[in-house]
């Protein structure tokens, strides 16, 4: 099984939660997976950092102009997993 097949939405949520909590100096448990990231003050710069981290971590190549701010952690995770599945089908 390759890395792409092992990435689940739950793993992505936990990764995003941990990275974002560190950036915001919050406890990961304080970041509700169903609340839009904009509620935590996510701006385009923070979104870019999160997207870069995801790309390094799992290879998900989301558009660099994409903003995660309007998405919840769960929605962002679904987007990442869908992108990985799409990449696997094309590759």
C-alpha positions in Angstrom: 0.0 0.0 0.0 1.4 3.4 -0.9 1.2 6.6 1.1 -1.7 8.0 -1.0 -3.8 4.9 -0.1 -3.1 5.3 3.6 -4.2 9.0 3.8 -7.7 9.2 5.3 -9.7 12.3 6.1 -9.2 11.6 9.7 -5.4 11.6 9.4 -5.6 14.9 7.4 -7.8 16.5 10.1 -5.4 15.5 12.8 -2.4 16.8 10.8 -4.1 20.1 10.1 -5.3 20.4 13.7 -1.8 19.9 15.0 -0.1 22.3 12.6 -2.8 25.0 13.0 -2.9 24.7 16.8 0.9 25.2 16.9 0.6 28.2 14.6 -2.2 29.7 16.7 -0.7 28.7 20.0 -3.8 26.8 20.9 -4.5 23.3 22.1 -5.4 21.0 19.2 -8.5 19.9 21.0 -9.8 23.5 20.9 -10.0 23.3 17.1 -13.4 21.9 16.2 -13.2 20.0 12.9 -16.6 21.3 11.8 -16.0 25.0 12.3 -14.8 27.1 9.4 -11.1 27.9 9.7 -12.0 31.6 9.2 -13.5 31.5 12.7 -10.0 30.9 14.0 -8.6 33.9 12.1 -7.1 32.0 9.2 -6.0 34.4 6.5 -4.4 33.8 3.1 -0.9 33.6 4.6 -1.8 31.0 7.1 -3.7 29.1 4.5 -0.6 29.1 2.2 1.5 27.7 5.1 -1.1 24.9 5.7 -1.2 24.1 2.0 2.6 23.9 1.9 2.7 21.7 4.9 0.1 19.3 3.4 2.1 19.1 0.1 5.3 18.2 2.0 3.5 15.7 4.2 1.4 13.8 1.8 2.0 15.2 -1.7 -1.4 16.8 -2.1 -0.9 19.5 -4.7 -3.8 21.9 -4.1 -3.9 25.1 -6.1 -1.6 27.6 -4.5 -4.3 30.3 -4.8 -6.8 28.1 -2.9 -7.8 29.3 0.5 -8.7 27.0 3.3 -10.2 29.8 5.4 -13.8 29.2 4.3 -13.5 25.5 4.9 -13.7 23.5 8.1 -10.9 21.1 9.0 -13.2 18.2 7.9 -13.9 19.9 4.5 -10.3 20.6 3.9 -9.4 17.0 4.7 -12.0 15.8 2.2 -10.6 18.1 -0.4 -7.0 16.7 0.2 -8.1 13.1 0.1 -10.1 13.7 -3.1 -7.0 15.4 -4.7 -4.8 12.5 -3.7 -7.3 10.0 -5.2 -7.5 12.0 -8.4 -3.7 12.1 -8.6 -3.5 8.4 -8.1 -6.0 7.7 -10.9 -4.1 10.0 -13.3 -0.7 8.6 -12.2 
